[in-house]
Amino acid sequence: MIKRLPIALLVLSAWIPVAGTAATGSDLLMKMNAAFSEEDYDGIFTYDAGSGLTSIRVVHKVVDGEQRERLVHLNGAPREILRRGEEVVCIVMPGDDLAVLENSIPSGPFARSFVREFERLGSSYSVEEMGEGRVAGRQARRIAVTPKDAHRYGFRLWLDADNHLLLRSQLVDPSGRKLEEFLFSTIVFGDSVHDSALESEEMNGSMVSHLTLKNANPEVIADRGEARVNWSVSWLPPGFKMASADIRRKPSGGQTVDSMIYSDGLATFSIFLERMPEKGAARMTARNGATLAVARGIMGPSKYFLATLVGEIPEQTGTRIVESISAE
């Protein structure tokens, strides 16, 4: 479950002013969020999640009021992702992990799905401008988003000085060590972005999969066909609250999984609970860059369940959360 594709990039959603922060810092972040969906741009970026560099071309245009995007993987397995409004087409070669590709697009190929409860940010983070820099030959304004405790990570952001698009981001731990980085090497805007750049290049022998962003995730179900188990998480870091909870059915095998998402307004993590596999499962803690996965066996009312946490939070925090889960 820890495997992710690097198309799920850092996009910070709309912000409100944070206590103790100059209004200009929050205003810039609000404009950054708007730039991803409103600007026309064509660029190449690299993404480093700690397990190697990935290079991707992204083209984005608003055509007749509809967002259109194209993402092309420039190294590794050949892949293209085309978006037109809510419709997404994934083009891959045989043997590529198409299921992982589809599950990595929760709300658009160029965005993570952050929960927008910004009124809580001031208690967990401080935001301040840190001067200027250059990225991809363009002037950029630097923003630091710093956590106020050790239960979450911080961000360093470089926003285009003219249109506020995010040109570079770093996710950093409490010591300032870089865990992930996203960086444009080239980018053009406006009239320099041509409609033809949105069209796919032919890949001989490729497979095409269509999906809709509205139902890209496994089916949400209301009745699991068995006694419902109510789960309790007795410890959460300050500022984190449950953002959503539902029961989903896995595409393979039809097994039901309880899913819960928690957020502090910026950082998120998910908890998945399912019946323990027949062969059992080992205790597991794994990390890929900033992404943590922790799995533990949890005793339910009459049988064991497997609890798995996935999110970009420190290991000690994630482990303590999972080990506080119990059946009510």
Kinemage of the C-alpha trace (Angstrom):
@kinemage 1
@onewidth
@group {chain A} dominant
@subgroup {mainchain}
@vectorlist {calphas} color= white
{ca met a 1} P 0.000 0.000 0.000
{ca ile a 2} L 2.983 2.271 0.386
{ca lys a 3} L 3.679 2.276 -3.353
{ca arg a 4} L 2.749 5.597 -4.954
{ca leu a 5} L 3.226 7.166 -8.327
{ca pro a 6} L 4.923 10.555 -8.398
{ca ile a 7} L 1.982 12.144 -10.212
{ca ala a 8} L 0.435 12.746 -6.789
{ca leu a 9} L 2.297 16.002 -6.232
{ca leu a 10} L 2.149 18.602 -3.542
{ca val a 11} L -0.643 21.077 -4.270
{ca leu a 12} L -1.638 23.137 -1.246
{ca ser a 13} L -5.304 24.084 -1.395
{ca ala a 14} L -6.786 27.482 -0.568
{ca trp a 15} L -5.550 29.002 2.696
{ca ile a 16} L -6.865 31.547 5.129
{ca pro a 17} L -4.621 33.934 7.092
{ca val a 18} L -2.709 32.146 9.846
{ca ala a 19} L -2.372 33.739 13.268
{ca gly a 20} L 0.926 35.565 13.576
{ca thr a 21} L 1.510 35.509 9.790
{ca ala a 22} L 1.630 38.488 7.490
{ca ala a 23} L -1.438 38.625 5.276
{ca thr a 24} L 0.773 38.582 2.182
{ca gly a 25} L 1.934 35.037 2.964
{ca ser a 26} L -1.595 33.660 3.065
{ca asp a 27} L -2.623 35.703 0.031
{ca leu a 28} L 0.220 34.160 -1.967
{ca leu a 29} L -0.842 30.651 -1.017
{ca met a 30} L -4.430 31.324 -2.054
{ca lys a 31} L -3.180 32.581 -5.414
{ca met a 32} L -0.937 29.515 -5.746
{ca asn a 33} L -3.936 27.229 -5.371
{ca ala a 34} L -5.856 29.130 -8.043
{ca ala a 35} L -2.893 29.108 -10.462
{ca phe a 36} L -2.888 25.316 -10.803
{ca ser a 37} L -6.417 25.285 -12.192
{ca glu a 38} L -6.571 28.685 -13.940
{ca glu a 39} L -3.187 29.127 -15.656
{ca asp a 40} L -2.104 27.579 -18.959
{ca tyr a 41} L 1.351 26.007 -18.584
{ca asp a 42} L 3.642 23.446 -20.228
{ca gly a 43} L 6.683 22.290 -18.309
{ca ile a 44} L 8.978 19.471 -17.267
{ca phe a 45} L 9.485 18.707 -13.595
{ca thr a 46} L 11.411 16.179 -11.556
{ca tyr a 47} L 10.057 14.477 -8.469
{ca asp a 48} L 12.296 12.865 -5.859
{ca ala a 49} L 10.559 10.831 -3.158
{ca gly a 50} L 13.760 9.290 -1.840
{ca ser a 51} L 13.686 6.212 -4.079
{ca gly a 52} L 14.912 7.823 -7.303
{ca leu a 53} L 14.139 10.703 -9.632
{ca thr a 54} L 11.129 10.734 -11.922
{ca ser a 55} L 10.863 13.212 -14.773
{ca ile a 56} L 7.421 14.190 -16.084
{ca arg a 57} L 6.061 16.655 -18.619
{ca val a 58} L 2.818 18.365 -17.625
{ca val a 59} L 0.585 20.374 -19.954
{ca his a 60} L -2.429 22.214 -18.552
{ca lys a 61} L -4.935 24.414 -20.387
{ca val a 62} L -8.410 25.723 -19.779
{ca val a 63} L -10.304 25.162 -23.042
{ca asp a 64} L -13.820 26.570 -23.315
{ca gly a 65} L -14.017 26.657 -19.521
{ca glu a 66} L -12.937 23.007 -19.141
{ca gln a 67} L -9.656 21.946 -17.555
{ca arg a 68} L -7.496 19.744 -19.735
{ca glu a 69} L -4.219 18.124 -18.699
{ca arg a 70} L -1.613 15.784 -20.086
{ca leu a 71} L 1.126 14.090 -18.064
{ca val a 72} L 3.918 12.168 -19.790
{ca his a 73} L 6.488 10.087 -17.905
{ca leu a 74} L 9.875 10.804 -19.470
{ca asn a 75} L 11.838 8.050 -17.716
{ca gly a 76} L 10.961 4.579 -16.513
{ca ala a 77} L 7.898 2.807 -17.880
{ca pro a 78} L 6.172 4.743 -20.721
{ca arg a 79} L 2.987 6.293 -19.353
{ca glu a 80} L 0.616 9.045 -20.345
{ca ile a 81} L -2.340 10.420 -18.411
{ca leu a 82} L -4.869 12.610 -20.182
{ca arg a 83} L -7.564 14.550 -18.379
{ca arg a 84} L -10.534 16.307 -19.901
{ca gly a 85} L -12.808 17.728 -17.201
{ca glu a 86} L -13.711 14.805 -14.941
{ca glu a 87} L -12.681 12.148 -17.465
{ca val a 88} L -9.209 10.590 -17.317
{ca val a 89} L -7.480 8.302 -19.802
{ca cys a 90} L -4.449 6.278 -18.648
{ca ile a 91} L -2.140 4.919 -21.368
{ca val a 92} L 0.410 2.314 -20.240
{ca met a 93} L 2.330 -0.628 -21.620
{ca pro a 94} L 1.360 -4.259 -20.884
{ca gly a 95} L 2.567 -5.360 -17.452
{ca asp a 96} L 2.490 -1.867 -15.969
{ca asp a 97} L 0.634 -1.595 -12.668
{ca leu a 98} L -2.514 0.048 -13.984
{ca ala a 99} L -4.428 -0.496 -10.730
{ca val a 100} L -1.854 1.519 -8.789
{ca leu a 101} L -1.950 4.201 -11.462
{ca glu a 102} L -5.717 4.565 -11.247
{ca asn a 103} L -5.778 4.600 -7.445
{ca ser a 104} L -3.206 7.414 -7.414
{ca ile a 105} L -5.649 9.876 -9.030
{ca pro a 106} L -8.113 10.799 -6.266
{ca ser a 107} L -8.947 14.303 -7.444
{ca gly a 108} L -7.050 14.989 -10.612
{ca pro a 109} L -3.680 13.818 -11.945
{ca phe a 110} L -1.810 16.868 -10.674
{ca ala a 111} L -3.117 17.123 -7.113
{ca arg a 112} L -3.256 15.503 -3.747
{ca ser a 113} L -6.650 15.558 -2.121
{ca phe a 114} L -6.121 17.734 0.944
{ca val a 115} L -8.945 18.344 3.372
{ca arg a 116} L -9.901 22.008 3.563
{ca glu a 117} L -10.284 22.775 7.252
{ca phe a 118} L -7.942 25.719 7.327
{ca glu a 119} L -9.222 27.337 10.488
{ca arg a 120} L -7.068 24.845 12.448
{ca leu a 121} L -3.779 25.620 10.698
{ca gly a 122} L -2.769 28.421 13.043
{ca ser a 123} L -2.491 26.063 16.013
{ca ser a 124} L -0.225 23.634 14.132
{ca tyr a 125} L 1.816 25.667 11.617
{ca ser a 126} L 3.367 29.079 11.068
{ca val a 127} L 3.671 30.571 7.569
{ca glu a 128} L 6.163 33.251 6.533
{ca glu a 129} L 7.856 34.670 3.447
{ca met a 130} L 11.558 33.879 3.136
{ca gly a 131} L 12.721 36.187 0.342
{ca glu a 132} L 13.163 35.365 -3.337
{ca gly a 133} L 14.918 32.817 -5.534
{ca arg a 134} L 15.009 31.495 -9.100
{ca val a 135} L 13.472 28.284 -10.468
{ca ala a 136} L 13.470 27.238 -14.145
{ca gly a 137} L 14.867 30.659 -15.025
{ca arg a 138} L 11.968 32.490 -13.371
{ca gln a 139} L 11.855 34.694 -10.304
{ca ala a 140} L 10.123 33.002 -7.365
{ca arg a 141} L 8.893 34.021 -3.916
{ca arg a 142} L 9.888 31.611 -1.129
{ca ile a 143} L 7.407 30.526 1.558
{ca ala a 144} L 8.141 28.480 4.694
{ca val a 145} L 5.361 26.448 6.329
{ca thr a 146} L 6.744 25.336 9.693
{ca pro a 147} L 5.055 22.865 12.088
{ca lys a 148} L 4.817 23.755 15.758
{ca asp a 149} L 5.463 20.203 17.016
{ca ala a 150} L 7.193 16.985 15.927
{ca his a 151} L 4.003 15.208 14.766
{ca arg a 152} L 3.955 16.649 11.230
{ca tyr a 153} L 6.319 17.816 8.504
{ca gly a 154} L 7.088 21.269 7.131
{ca phe a 155} L 7.178 22.690 3.614
{ca arg a 156} L 9.430 25.023 1.656
{ca leu a 157} L 7.675 26.511 -1.348
{ca trp a 158} L 8.813 28.575 -4.346
{ca leu a 159} L 5.955 30.444 -6.085
{ca asp a 160} L 6.286 32.100 -9.485
{ca ala a 161} L 6.632 35.830 -8.875
{ca asp a 162} L 4.262 36.701 -11.749
{ca asn a 163} L 1.452 34.130 -11.653
{ca his a 164} L 2.078 32.322 -8.310
{ca leu a 165} L 2.256 28.793 -9.748
{ca leu a 166} L 4.194 26.414 -7.502
{ca leu a 167} L 7.583 25.961 -9.222
{ca arg a 168} L 9.329 24.003 -6.484
{ca ser a 169} L 8.445 22.393 -3.169
{ca gln a 170} L 10.317 20.506 -0.482
{ca leu a 171} L 8.824 18.430 2.309
{ca val a 172} L 11.145 18.544 5.328
{ca asp a 173} L 11.348 16.810 8.707
{ca pro a 174} L 11.712 18.671 12.045
{ca ser a 175} L 15.511 18.811 11.624
{ca gly a 176} L 15.152 20.430 8.185
{ca arg a 177} L 16.172 17.287 6.276
{ca lys a 178} L 14.552 17.087 2.836
{ca leu a 179} L 12.220 14.099 2.415
{ca glu a 180} L 10.634 14.873 -0.946
{ca glu a 181} L 11.211 17.461 -3.654
{ca phe a 182} L 9.266 18.634 -6.685
{ca leu a 183} L 11.077 20.961 -9.120
{ca phe a 184} L 10.285 22.415 -12.546
{ca ser a 185} L 13.329 22.552 -14.842
{ca thr a 186} L 11.533 24.233 -17.761
{ca ile a 187} L 8.110 25.864 -18.025
{ca val a 188} L 6.203 28.236 -20.337
{ca phe a 189} L 2.853 29.951 -19.846
{ca gly a 190} L -0.087 31.482 -21.711
{ca asp a 191} L 0.016 31.663 -25.503
{ca ser a 192} L 3.171 29.513 -25.572
{ca val a 193} L 1.028 26.505 -24.554
{ca his a 194} L -0.461 25.005 -27.726
{ca asp a 195} L -3.580 22.843 -27.976
{ca ser a 196} L -1.567 20.196 -29.848
{ca ala a 197} L 0.544 19.635 -26.713
{ca leu a 198} L -2.546 18.108 -25.067
{ca glu a 199} L -2.754 15.315 -27.651
{ca ser a 200} L -1.309 11.897 -26.858
{ca glu a 201} L 1.622 10.445 -28.752
{ca glu a 202} L 1.053 6.965 -30.155
{ca met a 203} L 2.659 4.165 -28.138
{ca asn a 204} L 2.715 0.873 -30.047
{ca gly a 205} L 1.207 -2.000 -28.054
{ca ser a 206} L -0.097 0.268 -25.286
{ca met a 207} L -3.208 -0.308 -23.184
{ca val a 208} L -5.843 2.370 -22.578
{ca ser a 209} L -7.988 2.647 -19.459
{ca his a 210} L -10.798 5.164 -18.925
{ca leu a 211} L -11.964 6.358 -15.532
{ca thr a 212} L -13.948 9.192 -14.024
{ca leu a 213} L -12.523 11.221 -11.162
{ca lys a 214} L -15.869 11.118 -9.391
{ca asn a 215} L -15.659 7.341 -8.970
{ca ala a 216} L -11.948 6.607 -9.351
{ca asn a 217} L -11.785 5.090 -5.858
{ca pro a 218} L -13.150 1.650 -4.919
{ca glu a 219} L -16.908 1.473 -4.535
{ca val a 220} L -18.313 3.048 -1.377
{ca ile a 221} L -20.982 0.811 0.127
{ca ala a 222} L -23.533 1.339 2.846
{ca asp a 223} L -24.037 -2.294 3.867
{ca arg a 224} L -21.110 -4.638 4.350
{ca gly a 225} L -23.404 -7.675 4.666
{ca glu a 226} L -22.130 -8.517 8.135
{ca ala a 227} L -22.050 -7.088 11.639
{ca arg a 228} L -20.462 -3.658 11.608
{ca val a 229} L -17.394 -3.145 13.786
{ca asn a 230} L -17.047 0.306 15.323
{ca trp a 231} L -13.433 1.372 15.648
{ca ser a 232} L -11.921 3.860 18.055
{ca val a 233} L -8.599 5.732 17.736
{ca ser a 234} L -7.755 6.757 21.288
{ca trp a 235} L -4.693 8.906 20.494
{ca leu a 236} L -4.270 11.549 17.811
{ca pro a 237} L -1.676 14.336 17.535
{ca pro a 238} L -3.023 17.760 18.540
{ca gly a 239} L -4.985 19.379 15.710
{ca phe a 240} L -5.864 16.172 13.843
{ca lys a 241} L -9.540 15.280 13.431
{ca met a 242} L -11.462 12.742 11.391
{ca ala a 243} L -12.287 14.225 7.990
{ca ser a 244} L -14.252 11.297 6.528
{ca ala a 245} L -15.088 7.643 7.093
{ca asp a 246} L -16.742 5.021 4.935
{ca ile a 247} L -16.766 1.355 3.992
{ca arg a 248} L -15.326 0.410 0.621
{ca arg a 249} L -15.222 -2.772 -1.379
{ca lys a 250} L -11.890 -3.790 -2.901
{ca pro a 251} L -11.947 -4.133 -6.707
{ca ser a 252} L -10.245 -7.522 -6.388
{ca gly a 253} L -12.116 -10.127 -4.343
{ca gly a 254} L -14.901 -7.849 -3.148
{ca gln a 255} L -13.674 -7.721 0.475
{ca thr a 256} L -14.918 -4.764 2.498
{ca val a 257} L -12.499 -2.306 4.100
{ca asp a 258} L -13.212 0.366 6.698
{ca ser a 259} L -11.533 3.593 5.632
{ca met a 260} L -10.924 6.670 7.804
{ca ile a 261} L -9.124 9.885 6.825
{ca tyr a 262} L -7.689 12.304 9.390
{ca ser a 263} L -6.374 15.810 8.785
{ca asp a 264} L -4.961 18.802 10.644
{ca gly a 265} L -6.073 21.051 7.787
{ca leu a 266} L -2.901 20.370 5.777
{ca ala a 267} L -1.299 17.016 6.588
{ca thr a 268} L -3.435 13.899 6.154
{ca phe a 269} L -3.202 10.197 6.877
{ca ser a 270} L -5.546 7.290 6.176
{ca ile a 271} L -6.370 4.227 8.261
{ca phe a 272} L -7.668 1.041 6.622
{ca leu a 273} L -9.162 -1.861 8.605
{ca glu a 274} L -9.990 -5.240 7.071
{ca arg a 275} L -10.338 -8.816 8.214
{ca met a 276} L -6.965 -10.444 8.767
{ca pro a 277} L -5.908 -12.453 5.670
{ca glu a 278} L -6.125 -16.222 6.078
{ca lys a 279} L -2.335 -16.490 5.986
{ca gly a 280} L -2.003 -13.702 8.508
{ca ala a 281} L 0.160 -10.594 8.155
{ca ala a 282} L 3.383 -9.517 9.814
{ca arg a 283} L 3.822 -6.308 11.787
{ca met a 284} L 5.202 -3.852 9.282
{ca thr a 285} L 6.648 -0.353 9.278
{ca ala a 286} L 7.936 0.954 5.958
{ca arg a 287} L 8.814 4.311 4.484
{ca asn a 288} L 9.223 5.577 0.937
{ca gly a 289} L 10.484 9.133 1.112
{ca ala a 290} L 8.024 10.937 3.364
{ca thr a 291} L 5.261 8.343 2.965
{ca leu a 292} L 4.892 6.065 5.985
{ca ala a 293} L 3.027 2.756 6.133
{ca val a 294} L 2.387 1.004 9.450
{ca ala a 295} L 0.485 -2.292 9.713
{ca arg a 296} L -0.582 -4.049 12.918
{ca gly a 297} L -2.979 -6.820 13.904
{ca ile a 298} L -5.953 -5.544 15.930
{ca met a 299} L -8.317 -7.766 17.904
{ca gly a 300} L -11.955 -7.201 16.942
{ca pro a 301} L -15.042 -8.484 18.801
{ca ser a 302} L -14.339 -12.090 17.782
{ca lys a 303} L -11.496 -12.133 15.243
{ca tyr a 304} L -8.320 -10.333 14.260
{ca phe a 305} L -8.284 -7.452 11.805
{ca leu a 306} L -5.428 -5.842 9.917
{ca ala a 307} L -5.008 -2.095 10.540
{ca thr a 308} L -2.853 -0.145 8.080
{ca leu a 309} L -1.974 3.552 8.315
{ca val a 310} L -0.630 5.391 5.259
{ca gly a 311} L 0.355 9.041 5.321
{ca glu a 312} L 3.105 11.628 5.332
{ca ile a 313} L 3.712 11.839 9.069
{ca pro a 314} L 6.704 10.876 11.252
{ca glu a 315} L 7.181 7.196 12.079
{ca gln a 316} L 6.840 7.549 15.856
{ca thr a 317} L 3.560 9.434 15.392
{ca gly a 318} L 2.113 6.891 12.941
{ca thr a 319} L 3.067 3.925 15.100
{ca arg a 320} L 1.482 5.433 18.205
{ca ile a 321} L -1.751 6.150 16.304
{ca val a 322} L -2.078 2.586 14.967
{ca glu a 323} L -1.332 1.030 18.330
{ca ser a 324} L -4.138 3.098 19.893
{ca ile a 325} L -6.824 1.592 17.605
{ca ser a 326} L -9.365 -0.700 19.250
{ca ala a 327} L -12.834 -2.106 18.607
{ca glu a 328} L -15.613 -0.415 20.568
